[in-house]
Amino acid sequence: MTPANDHSSNAPLKVTRRNFLGWSVAGFSTAVLASCTQSTPSTNSASPASPAASVPATPASPATLPISLEEIGGMEALIERAKAEGELSVIALPNDWANYGEMKATFQQKYPFIKLNDLNPDASSADEIEAIRANKGNSGPQNPDVIDVAFKFGSEAQAEGLLQPYKVATWATIPDALKDPDGYWYGDYYGVMAFEVNSQVVPNPPQDWADLLKPEYKGKVALAGDPRKSGQAINAVWAAALANGGSLDNPQPGLEFFKKLNASGNFLPVIAKPATIAKGETPIALRWDYNALANRDATAGNPEIKVILPRTGLLAGVYAQAINAFAPRPYAARLWMEHLYSDEGQLIWLKGYARPVRFDDLAKRNVIPQDLLSKLPDPAIYAKAAFPTGAQITPANDAITKNWDSVVGADVK
């Protein structure tokens, strides 16, 4: 969401973005069911968790809102209702994350009558959930209408009553394992943990997790978020566990690995972002492959960026979309979801190397341009990745966030 987004406060928070889906068409559905810089849009920034600047108003009750395009009366009816609301507040969507720059720009081109409030692009998943809690009853732009969070946050936010249901028109083509059956949340895209390396600073890039401990990488290895609250950073620790004797059920070796990395002086407790990578301040960054690959393309060799998928410890991660239960603009939120899950929206994510959840359907209908398919990484590499189940994500994430301070002791900022 790279920024501190996992999509990061220093106090530990309960962070409550899987055998990875192969890049073949059939591999996606089989694995999931088994495991159960582009143009920048004109936006308005606002603090997502600040007190309401306008007179509070109570949003419509989710129970009274339509949960499908059919119930609304079709796309034209949805557009008219969204137009009447006139605004949409998104949160934690950096332009260089999963091609969100183009995603937001195309939405505004299609619906210029909707003002897009782009809240806190560098927020983490935990920040997004807190923004919903903090803005209940706030009808202003500070209240995010929609969220894009690490996978486990979907069900946890639903259990807390923070989400409202909506099933997009393409609902049937989203794999069952990646959506709530009642429409409270749904997976959007996924990728694997990779090493993004500024090769002008590090001419001999690491090829596997064990390499990161080599003396030549002293003060050069950074996470892309705070592992106490950022899904991207948490998954990097978990991936390290897989490469060091751990498992999807045992992330402890990942914490021990980072303890060694920190003790050796190789770990740099600075959040890695495209700018810090380019400047050589965080020359080895542990990021989702789609963020790393997109940044490689964006830099165009200045500096030269290498993206390495480690030989061991390949871990995949899914993010999820949802609508705020207290969204002041529920129809604009539904229009945004229809945009994301349309063929156009799914291909926009794919252009940013983020594998959309409707990939199988797109491929089956031959709507993915060949030049786009040819840019995607080797399917054989991804077939080796581990894809956690929902039951494994929560305990592993909790173990990492709660024990980072006591085991590793590095304050990542």
Order of alpha helices (4+ residues) and beta strands (2+ residues): alpha-alpha-alpha-beta-alpha-beta-alpha-beta-alpha-beta-beta-beta-alpha-alpha-alpha-beta-alpha-beta-beta-alpha-alpha-beta-alpha-alpha-alpha-alpha
